[in-house]
Structure formats: structure tokens, C-alpha cells
Amino acid sequence: MLFKFISMIVTGSGRGGSNSVRYCVSSVATYSHVVRTGVPKAHGGRRNRGLIQIPFLLIVLGTVGLGGLNATRAYRKQKEACPSHNPFLP
């Protein structure tokens, strides 16, 4: 009777938030079981990894692209300045 009364108090007077904790206590069993329902507020709900990875992917691709443009420009500049002394020319 006491366990049933405690379980009614705990589950009935919960805050009703999305992160409420229910204590399931049976009058027959001698153990209690904690059930967490809802979404934890610490992580902001659902995490969408794709939206997080897109900006970093754009930064990496932009860096590689700009580096390639700078290398091409430096190669052309060196080719025009001294075409016979360039070891990288075919």
C-alpha cells in the first residue's frame, strides 16, 4: 500500500515537462525503475549532423580551391618569367 501511494504521488504530481522522470514502483517487487521520457534539454533536442558538417566541408573545399588557384597562378607566373629554367615544365 505504501509503495502504491508513493508511486501515485511521484507520477501524478510530475511537472509534465518533456524531460520528466517517472518512478515505476510495484507493490509486489522490491526494486524501483527510473524511466526517462522526452528529449534532454542539454543537447537541444535532435542533433542534425549534416547541418553541422556542411560549414566545415565548405571551409575545407574553399581552402583547397583557393590554394589550387594560387598554385596555378604562381606556376604560370614562373613559366612566363623563365620558361627554360623551370624544372616543373614538361
DRENDRENFI-455891 format. One record per atom (N, C-alpha, C, O, CB): x, y, z; residue number from 1. Coordinates in steps of 0.05 Angstrom, whole numbers. Glycine has a CB too. Example, Ala and Ser with C-alpha at 12.3 -4.5 7.8 and 13.67 -1.06 7.14 Angstrom:
<rec u="264" v="-114" w="156" num="1"/>
<rec u="246" v="-90" w="156" num="1"/>
<rec u="264" v="-66" w="156" num="1"/>
<rec u="285" v="-66" w="169" num="1"/>
<rec u="226" v="-89" w="181" num="1"/>
<rec u="257" v="-45" w="142" num="2"/>
<rec u="273" v="-21" w="143" num="2"/>
<rec u="258" v="1" w="157" num="2"/>
<rec u="268" v="23" w="161" num="2"/>
<rec u="282" v="-12" w="114" num="2"/>
This chain:
<rec u="17" v="-24" w="0" num="1"/>
<rec u="0" v="0" w="0" num="1"/>
<rec u="18" v="25" w="0" num="1"/>
<rec u="11" v="45" w="-14" num="1"/>
<rec u="-19" v="0" w="24" num="1"/>
<rec u="39" v="25" w="15" num="2"/>
<rec u="57" v="48" w="17" num="2"/>
<rec u="70" v="53" w="-10" num="2"/>
<rec u="73" v="76" w="-19" num="2"/>
<rec u="77" v="44" w="39" num="2"/>
<rec u="79" v="31" w="-24" num="3"/>
<rec u="92" v="34" w="-50" num="3"/>
<rec u="73" v="46" w="-70" num="3"/>
<rec u="81" v="63" w="-86" num="3"/>
<rec u="103" v="8" w="-59" num="3"/>
<rec u="48" v="37" w="-70" num="4"/>
<rec u="29" v="47" w="-89" num="4"/>
<rec u="23" v="76" w="-84" num="4"/>
<rec u="20" v="92" w="-102" num="4"/>
<rec u="2" v="30" w="-86" num="4"/>
<rec u="22" v="84" w="-59" num="5"/>
<rec u="17" v="112" w="-52" num="5"/>
<rec u="41" v="129" w="-61" num="5"/>
<rec u="36" v="151" w="-72" num="5"/>
<rec u="13" v="115" w="-21" num="5"/>
<rec u="65" v="120" w="-57" num="6"/>
<rec u="89" v="135" w="-66" num="6"/>
<rec u="89" v="138" w="-96" num="6"/>
<rec u="95" v="159" w="-107" num="6"/>
<rec u="114" v="122" w="-55" num="6"/>
<rec u="84" v="116" w="-110" num="7"/>
<rec u="84" v="117" w="-139" num="7"/>
<rec u="63" v="135" w="-150" num="7"/>
<rec u="67" v="149" w="-170" num="7"/>
<rec u="81" v="89" w="-151" num="7"/>
<rec u="39" v="136" w="-137" num="8"/>
<rec u="18" v="155" w="-146" num="8"/>
<rec u="27" v="184" w="-141" num="8"/>
<rec u="21" v="201" w="-158" num="8"/>
<rec u="-8" v="149" w="-131" num="8"/>
<rec u="40" v="189" w="-120" num="9"/>
<rec u="49" v="216" w="-114" num="9"/>
<rec u="71" v="225" w="-134" num="9"/>
<rec u="69" v="247" w="-145" num="9"/>
<rec u="61" v="218" w="-85" num="9"/>
<rec u="90" v="208" w="-139" num="10"/>
<rec u="112" v="215" w="-157" num="10"/>
<rec u="103" v="218" w="-185" num="10"/>
<rec u="110" v="238" w="-198" num="10"/>
<rec u="134" v="194" w="-155" num="10"/>
<rec u="87" v="199" w="-196" num="11"/>
<rec u="79" v="201" w="-224" num="11"/>
<rec u="56" v="220" w="-228" num="11"/>
<rec u="53" v="231" w="-249" num="11"/>
<rec u="71" v="173" w="-234" num="11"/>
<rec u="39" v="224" w="-208" num="12"/>
<rec u="16" v="242" w="-212" num="12"/>
<rec u="23" v="271" w="-209" num="12"/>
<rec u="10" v="288" w="-222" num="12"/>
<rec u="-5" v="235" w="-191" num="12"/>
<rec u="43" v="278" w="-193" num="13"/>
<rec u="49" v="306" w="-189" num="13"/>
<rec u="74" v="314" w="-204" num="13"/>
<rec u="88" v="333" w="-196" num="13"/>
<rec u="52" v="312" w="-160" num="13"/>
<rec u="80" v="301" w="-226" num="14"/>
<rec u="103" v="308" w="-242" num="14"/>
<rec u="100" v="335" w="-255" num="14"/>
<rec u="77" v="345" w="-258" num="14"/>
<rec u="109" v="287" w="-264" num="14"/>
<rec u="121" v="347" w="-264" num="15"/>
<rec u="119" v="373" w="-276" num="15"/>
<rec u="107" v="372" w="-304" num="15"/>
<rec u="97" v="393" w="-314" num="15"/>
<rec u="147" v="386" w="-278" num="15"/>
<rec u="107" v="349" w="-316" num="16"/>
<rec u="95" v="347" w="-342" num="16"/>
<rec u="112" v="357" w="-365" num="16"/>
<rec u="103" v="360" w="-387" num="16"/>
<rec u="69" v="361" w="-343" num="16"/>
<rec u="137" v="363" w="-359" num="17"/>
<rec u="156" v="373" w="-380" num="17"/>
<rec u="164" v="351" w="-398" num="17"/>
<rec u="158" v="327" w="-393" num="17"/>
<rec u="180" v="387" w="-367" num="17"/>
<rec u="180" v="358" w="-418" num="18"/>
<rec u="188" v="337" w="-437" num="18"/>
<rec u="211" v="320" w="-425" num="18"/>
<rec u="218" v="300" w="-437" num="18"/>
<rec u="198" v="351" w="-463" num="18"/>
<rec u="222" v="328" w="-403" num="19"/>
<rec u="244" v="313" w="-391" num="19"/>
<rec u="237" v="303" w="-363" num="19"/>
<rec u="253" v="304" w="-345" num="19"/>
<rec u="270" v="330" w="-390" num="19"/>
<rec u="212" v="295" w="-360" num="20"/>
<rec u="203" v="286" w="-334" num="20"/>
<rec u="213" v="258" w="-328" num="20"/>
<rec u="219" v="243" w="-346" num="20"/>
<rec u="173" v="288" w="-332" num="20"/>
<rec u="216" v="253" w="-302" num="21"/>
<rec u="226" v="226" w="-293" num="21"/>
<rec u="203" v="213" w="-278" num="21"/>
<rec u="191" v="225" w="-260" num="21"/>
<rec u="251" v="229" w="-275" num="21"/>
<rec u="197" v="189" w="-286" num="22"/>
<rec u="176" v="174" w="-272" num="22"/>
<rec u="189" v="151" w="-256" num="22"/>
<rec u="207" v="138" w="-266" num="22"/>
<rec u="155" v="162" w="-292" num="22"/>
<rec u="179" v="147" w="-233" num="23"/>
<rec u="188" v="125" w="-216" num="23"/>
<rec u="167" v="103" w="-217" num="23"/>
<rec u="145" v="107" w="-207" num="23"/>
<rec u="195" v="134" w="-187" num="23"/>
<rec u="173" v="81" w="-229" num="24"/>
<rec u="154" v="59" w="-230" num="24"/>
<rec u="160" v="40" w="-207" num="24"/>
<rec u="180" v="25" w="-207" num="24"/>
<rec u="156" v="44" w="-258" num="24"/>
<rec u="143" v="40" w="-187" num="25"/>
<rec u="147" v="24" w="-163" num="25"/>
<rec u="123" v="5" w="-162" num="25"/>
<rec u="100" v="13" w="-160" num="25"/>
<rec u="150" v="41" w="-137" num="25"/>
<rec u="129" v="-21" w="-161" num="26"/>
<rec u="108" v="-41" w="-159" num="26"/>
<rec u="105" v="-49" w="-130" num="26"/>
<rec u="124" v="-49" w="-115" num="26"/>
<rec u="115" v="-66" w="-177" num="26"/>
<rec u="80" v="-56" w="-123" num="27"/>
<rec u="75" v="-64" w="-95" num="27"/>
<rec u="85" v="-92" w="-90" num="27"/>
<rec u="89" v="-100" w="-67" num="27"/>
<rec u="46" v="-62" w="-88" num="27"/>
<rec u="90" v="-108" w="-111" num="28"/>
<rec u="99" v="-135" w="-108" num="28"/>
<rec u="130" v="-136" w="-108" num="28"/>
<rec u="142" v="-150" w="-92" num="28"/>
<rec u="88" v="-153" w="-131" num="28"/>
<rec u="142" v="-121" w="-126" num="29"/>
<rec u="171" v="-121" w="-129" num="29"/>
<rec u="184" v="-104" w="-107" num="29"/>
<rec u="172" v="-86" w="-96" num="29"/>
<rec u="180" v="-112" w="-156" num="29"/>
<rec u="210" v="-109" w="-102" num="30"/>
<rec u="224" v="-94" w="-82" num="30"/>
<rec u="244" v="-75" w="-95" num="30"/>
<rec u="261" v="-64" w="-80" num="30"/>
<rec u="239" v="-113" w="-63" num="30"/>
<rec u="243" v="-71" w="-121" num="31"/>
<rec u="261" v="-52" w="-134" num="31"/>
<rec u="246" v="-30" w="-147" num="31"/>
<rec u="222" v="-33" w="-153" num="31"/>
<rec u="279" v="-68" w="-155" num="31"/>
<rec u="259" v="-8" w="-152" num="32"/>
<rec u="247" v="14" w="-167" num="32"/>
<rec u="261" v="17" w="-194" num="32"/>
<rec u="284" v="9" w="-197" num="32"/>
<rec u="249" v="40" w="-150" num="32"/>
<rec u="247" v="28" w="-213" num="33"/>
<rec u="257" v="30" w="-240" num="33"/>
<rec u="252" v="59" w="-249" num="33"/>
<rec u="229" v="69" w="-248" num="33"/>
<rec u="243" v="10" w="-259" num="33"/>
<rec u="273" v="73" w="-258" num="34"/>
<rec u="270" v="100" w="-267" num="34"/>
<rec u="268" v="101" w="-297" num="34"/>
<rec u="284" v="89" w="-312" num="34"/>
<rec u="295" v="117" w="-258" num="34"/>
<rec u="247" v="114" w="-307" num="35"/>
<rec u="242" v="116" w="-336" num="35"/>
<rec u="244" v="145" w="-343" num="35"/>
<rec u="229" v="162" w="-333" num="35"/>
<rec u="214" v="104" w="-343" num="35"/>
<rec u="262" v="151" w="-361" num="36"/>
<rec u="265" v="179" w="-371" num="36"/>
<rec u="249" v="182" w="-397" num="36"/>
<rec u="253" v="166" w="-415" num="36"/>
<rec u="295" v="187" w="-375" num="36"/>
<rec u="233" v="202" w="-398" num="37"/>
<rec u="217" v="206" w="-422" num="37"/>
<rec u="224" v="234" w="-433" num="37"/>
<rec u="232" v="251" w="-418" num="37"/>
<rec u="186" v="204" w="-416" num="37"/>
<rec u="220" v="237" w="-459" num="38"/>
<rec u="224" v="263" w="-471" num="38"/>
<rec u="253" v="266" w="-481" num="38"/>
<rec u="268" v="247" w="-482" num="38"/>
<rec u="218" v="284" w="-451" num="38"/>
<rec u="258" v="291" w="-488" num="39"/>
<rec u="284" v="297" w="-500" num="39"/>
<rec u="300" v="313" w="-480" num="39"/>
<rec u="289" v="333" w="-469" num="39"/>
<rec u="280" v="313" w="-527" num="39"/>
<rec u="325" v="306" w="-475" num="40"/>
<rec u="341" v="322" w="-456" num="40"/>
<rec u="346" v="350" w="-467" num="40"/>
<rec u="352" v="354" w="-491" num="40"/>
<rec u="368" v="308" w="-450" num="40"/>
<rec u="343" v="370" w="-450" num="41"/>
<rec u="346" v="398" w="-459" num="41"/>
<rec u="375" v="406" w="-461" num="41"/>
<rec u="380" v="427" w="-474" num="41"/>
<rec u="331" v="416" w="-439" num="41"/>
<rec u="393" v="391" w="-450" num="42"/>
<rec u="421" v="399" w="-451" num="42"/>
<rec u="433" v="398" w="-479" num="42"/>
<rec u="450" v="414" w="-486" num="42"/>
<rec u="438" v="381" w="-433" num="42"/>
<rec u="423" v="380" w="-496" num="43"/>
<rec u="433" v="377" w="-523" num="43"/>
<rec u="416" v="391" w="-543" num="43"/>
<rec u="422" v="389" w="-567" num="43"/>
<rec u="436" v="348" w="-530" num="43"/>
<rec u="395" v="404" w="-535" num="44"/>
<rec u="378" v="419" w="-554" num="44"/>
<rec u="361" v="401" w="-571" num="44"/>
<rec u="354" v="408" w="-594" num="44"/>
<rec u="395" v="435" w="-572" num="44"/>
<rec u="353" v="378" w="-561" num="45"/>
<rec u="335" v="361" w="-576" num="45"/>
<rec u="351" v="344" w="-597" num="45"/>
<rec u="372" v="334" w="-591" num="45"/>
<rec u="314" v="377" w="-590" num="45"/>
<rec u="339" v="342" w="-620" num="46"/>
<rec u="351" v="326" w="-642" num="46"/>
<rec u="376" v="340" w="-653" num="46"/>
<rec u="375" v="364" w="-658" num="46"/>
<rec u="331" v="322" w="-664" num="46"/>
<rec u="397" v="325" w="-657" num="47"/>
<rec u="420" v="336" w="-669" num="47"/>
<rec u="421" v="328" w="-698" num="47"/>
<rec u="417" v="304" w="-705" num="47"/>
<rec u="447" v="327" w="-655" num="47"/>
<rec u="425" v="347" w="-716" num="48"/>
<rec u="426" v="341" w="-744" num="48"/>
<rec u="455" v="344" w="-753" num="48"/>
<rec u="465" v="367" w="-757" num="48"/>
<rec u="407" v="359" w="-761" num="48"/>
<rec u="469" v="322" w="-755" num="49"/>
<rec u="498" v="323" w="-761" num="49"/>
<rec u="504" v="334" w="-788" num="49"/>
<rec u="525" v="347" w="-792" num="49"/>
<rec u="510" v="295" w="-759" num="49"/>
<rec u="486" v="331" w="-807" num="50"/>
<rec u="490" v="341" w="-834" num="50"/>
<rec u="492" v="371" w="-834" num="50"/>
<rec u="509" v="383" w="-848" num="50"/>
<rec u="468" v="333" w="-853" num="50"/>
<rec u="475" v="384" w="-819" num="51"/>
<rec u="476" v="414" w="-818" num="51"/>
<rec u="500" v="424" w="-804" num="51"/>
<rec u="509" v="446" w="-809" num="51"/>
<rec u="450" v="424" w="-805" num="51"/>
<rec u="511" v="408" w="-786" num="52"/>
<rec u="535" v="416" w="-771" num="52"/>
<rec u="560" v="412" w="-789" num="52"/>
<rec u="578" v="428" w="-788" num="52"/>
<rec u="538" v="400" w="-745" num="52"/>
<rec u="560" v="391" w="-805" num="53"/>
<rec u="583" v="385" w="-822" num="53"/>
<rec u="586" v="402" w="-846" num="53"/>
<rec u="608" v="406" w="-857" num="53"/>
<rec u="583" v="356" w="-829" num="53"/>
<rec u="564" v="413" w="-857" num="54"/>
<rec u="564" v="429" w="-882" num="54"/>
<rec u="583" v="453" w="-880" num="54"/>
<rec u="599" v="456" w="-899" num="54"/>
<rec u="536" v="438" w="-889" num="54"/>
<rec u="582" v="470" w="-860" num="55"/>
<rec u="600" v="493" w="-859" num="55"/>
<rec u="630" v="485" w="-859" num="55"/>
<rec u="646" v="497" w="-872" num="55"/>
<rec u="595" v="510" w="-835" num="55"/>
<rec u="637" v="464" w="-844" num="56"/>
<rec u="665" v="455" w="-844" num="56"/>
<rec u="673" v="444" w="-871" num="56"/>
<rec u="696" v="448" w="-879" num="56"/>
<rec u="669" v="434" w="-822" num="56"/>
<rec u="655" v="430" w="-884" num="57"/>
<rec u="661" v="419" w="-911" num="57"/>
<rec u="666" v="442" w="-930" num="57"/>
<rec u="684" v="441" w="-947" num="57"/>
<rec u="639" v="401" w="-920" num="57"/>
<rec u="649" v="463" w="-928" num="58"/>
<rec u="653" v="486" w="-946" num="58"/>
<rec u="679" v="500" w="-940" num="58"/>
<rec u="693" v="510" w="-959" num="58"/>
<rec u="630" v="506" w="-942" num="58"/>
<rec u="687" v="502" w="-915" num="59"/>
<rec u="713" v="515" w="-908" num="59"/>
<rec u="736" v="499" w="-920" num="59"/>
<rec u="755" v="510" w="-931" num="59"/>
<rec u="716" v="517" w="-878" num="59"/>
<rec u="735" v="472" w="-918" num="60"/>
<rec u="757" v="456" w="-928" num="60"/>
<rec u="758" v="458" w="-958" num="60"/>
<rec u="779" v="461" w="-970" num="60"/>
<rec u="753" v="426" w="-920" num="60"/>
<rec u="735" v="455" w="-972" num="61"/>
<rec u="735" v="457" w="-1001" num="61"/>
<rec u="743" v="484" w="-1011" num="61"/>
<rec u="758" v="486" w="-1031" num="61"/>
<rec u="707" v="450" w="-1012" num="61"/>
<rec u="735" v="506" w="-997" num="62"/>
<rec u="744" v="532" w="-1005" num="62"/>
<rec u="774" v="536" w="-1001" num="62"/>
<rec u="787" v="549" w="-1018" num="62"/>
<rec u="729" v="553" w="-988" num="62"/>
<rec u="785" v="525" w="-980" num="63"/>
<rec u="814" v="527" w="-975" num="63"/>
<rec u="829" v="513" w="-997" num="63"/>
<rec u="849" v="523" w="-1007" num="63"/>
<rec u="821" v="516" w="-948" num="63"/>
<rec u="820" v="489" w="-1004" num="64"/>
<rec u="834" v="473" w="-1025" num="64"/>
<rec u="831" v="487" w="-1052" num="64"/>
<rec u="850" v="488" w="-1067" num="64"/>
<rec u="822" v="445" w="-1027" num="64"/>
<rec u="808" v="499" w="-1057" num="65"/>
<rec u="804" v="513" w="-1083" num="65"/>
<rec u="821" v="537" w="-1085" num="65"/>
<rec u="834" v="542" w="-1106" num="65"/>
<rec u="775" v="521" w="-1086" num="65"/>
<rec u="822" v="553" w="-1064" num="66"/>
<rec u="839" v="577" w="-1065" num="66"/>
<rec u="869" v="570" w="-1066" num="66"/>
<rec u="885" v="584" w="-1080" num="66"/>
<rec u="834" v="595" w="-1040" num="66"/>
<rec u="877" v="549" w="-1052" num="67"/>
<rec u="905" v="540" w="-1054" num="67"/>
<rec u="912" v="531" w="-1082" num="67"/>
<rec u="934" v="536" w="-1092" num="67"/>
<rec u="910" v="517" w="-1035" num="67"/>
<rec u="893" v="517" w="-1095" num="68"/>
<rec u="898" v="509" w="-1123" num="68"/>
<rec u="900" v="532" w="-1142" num="68"/>
<rec u="917" v="532" w="-1160" num="68"/>
<rec u="876" v="491" w="-1132" num="68"/>
<rec u="883" v="553" w="-1138" num="69"/>
<rec u="885" v="577" w="-1155" num="69"/>
<rec u="911" v="591" w="-1151" num="69"/>
<rec u="924" v="600" w="-1170" num="69"/>
<rec u="861" v="596" w="-1149" num="69"/>
<rec u="920" v="593" w="-1126" num="70"/>
<rec u="946" v="607" w="-1121" num="70"/>
<rec u="969" v="591" w="-1133" num="70"/>
<rec u="988" v="603" w="-1144" num="70"/>
<rec u="950" v="610" w="-1091" num="70"/>
<rec u="968" v="565" w="-1131" num="71"/>
<rec u="990" v="548" w="-1143" num="71"/>
<rec u="990" v="551" w="-1173" num="71"/>
<rec u="1011" v="552" w="-1185" num="71"/>
<rec u="986" v="519" w="-1135" num="71"/>
<rec u="966" v="551" w="-1186" num="72"/>
<rec u="965" v="554" w="-1215" num="72"/>
<rec u="975" v="581" w="-1223" num="72"/>
<rec u="990" v="583" w="-1243" num="72"/>
<rec u="936" v="550" w="-1225" num="72"/>
<rec u="968" v="602" w="-1209" num="73"/>
<rec u="978" v="629" w="-1216" num="73"/>
<rec u="1008" v="631" w="-1212" num="73"/>
<rec u="1021" v="643" w="-1229" num="73"/>
<rec u="963" v="650" w="-1198" num="73"/>
<rec u="1019" v="620" w="-1191" num="74"/>
<rec u="1048" v="621" w="-1187" num="74"/>
<rec u="1062" v="605" w="-1208" num="74"/>
<rec u="1084" v="613" w="-1217" num="74"/>
<rec u="1055" v="610" w="-1159" num="74"/>
<rec u="1051" v="582" w="-1217" num="75"/>
<rec u="1063" v="566" w="-1238" num="75"/>
<rec u="1064" v="581" w="-1264" num="75"/>
<rec u="1084" v="581" w="-1278" num="75"/>
<rec u="1048" v="540" w="-1241" num="75"/>
<rec u="1041" v="594" w="-1271" num="76"/>
<rec u="1041" v="610" w="-1296" num="76"/>
<rec u="1060" v="634" w="-1295" num="76"/>
<rec u="1073" v="640" w="-1315" num="76"/>
<rec u="1012" v="620" w="-1302" num="76"/>
<rec u="1062" v="646" w="-1272" num="77"/>
<rec u="1080" v="669" w="-1269" num="77"/>
<rec u="1109" v="661" w="-1273" num="77"/>
<rec u="1124" v="674" w="-1286" num="77"/>
<rec u="1076" v="683" w="-1242" num="77"/>
<rec u="1116" v="638" w="-1261" num="78"/>
<rec u="1143" v="628" w="-1264" num="78"/>
<rec u="1149" v="618" w="-1292" num="78"/>
<rec u="1171" v="621" w="-1302" num="78"/>
<rec u="1148" v="605" w="-1243" num="78"/>
<rec u="1129" v="607" w="-1305" num="79"/>
<rec u="1132" v="598" w="-1332" num="79"/>
<rec u="1137" v="621" w="-1351" num="79"/>
<rec u="1153" v="619" w="-1370" num="79"/>
<rec u="1107" v="583" w="-1341" num="79"/>
<rec u="1123" v="644" w="-1347" num="80"/>
<rec u="1127" v="667" w="-1364" num="80"/>
<rec u="1154" v="680" w="-1358" num="80"/>
<rec u="1167" v="691" w="-1376" num="80"/>
<rec u="1105" v="688" w="-1359" num="80"/>
<rec u="1163" v="680" w="-1333" num="81"/>
<rec u="1188" v="694" w="-1326" num="81"/>
<rec u="1212" v="679" w="-1336" num="81"/>
<rec u="1230" v="691" w="-1348" num="81"/>
<rec u="1190" v="697" w="-1296" num="81"/>
<rec u="1213" v="654" w="-1333" num="82"/>
<rec u="1237" v="638" w="-1340" num="82"/>
<rec u="1228" v="610" w="-1350" num="82"/>
<rec u="1229" v="591" w="-1335" num="82"/>
<rec u="1256" v="635" w="-1316" num="82"/>
<rec u="1220" v="607" w="-1375" num="83"/>
<rec u="1210" v="582" w="-1384" num="83"/>
<rec u="1231" v="560" w="-1386" num="83"/>
<rec u="1224" v="536" w="-1383" num="83"/>
<rec u="1197" v="585" w="-1410" num="83"/>
<rec u="1256" v="566" w="-1391" num="84"/>
<rec u="1276" v="545" w="-1395" num="84"/>
<rec u="1287" v="535" w="-1369" num="84"/>
<rec u="1298" v="513" w="-1368" num="84"/>
<rec u="1298" v="555" w="-1412" num="84"/>
<rec u="1285" v="550" w="-1347" num="85"/>
<rec u="1297" v="542" w="-1321" num="85"/>
<rec u="1277" v="530" w="-1302" num="85"/>
<rec u="1284" v="525" w="-1279" num="85"/>
<rec u="1310" v="566" w="-1308" num="85"/>
<rec u="1253" v="525" w="-1311" num="86"/>
<rec u="1232" v="514" w="-1294" num="86"/>
<rec u="1233" v="483" w="-1295" num="86"/>
<rec u="1227" v="472" w="-1316" num="86"/>
<rec u="1204" v="524" w="-1302" num="86"/>
<rec u="1241" v="470" w="-1273" num="87"/>
<rec u="1242" v="441" w="-1274" num="87"/>
<rec u="1215" v="427" w="-1274" num="87"/>
<rec u="1213" v="403" w="-1280" num="87"/>
<rec u="1258" v="431" w="-1250" num="87"/>
<rec u="1193" v="442" w="-1269" num="88"/>
<rec u="1167" v="430" w="-1268" num="88"/>
<rec u="1153" v="430" w="-1295" num="88"/>
<rec u="1132" v="418" w="-1298" num="88"/>
<rec u="1150" v="445" w="-1248" num="88"/>
<rec u="1164" v="444" w="-1314" num="89"/>
<rec u="1152" v="444" w="-1341" num="89"/>
<rec u="1158" v="419" w="-1356" num="89"/>
<rec u="1179" v="407" w="-1352" num="89"/>
<rec u="1162" v="469" w="-1357" num="89"/>
<rec u="1139" v="410" w="-1373" num="90"/>
<rec u="1144" v="385" w="-1388" num="90"/>
<rec u="1164" v="389" w="-1410" num="90"/>
<rec u="1170" v="371" w="-1425" num="90"/>
<rec u="1118" v="375" w="-1400" num="90"/>
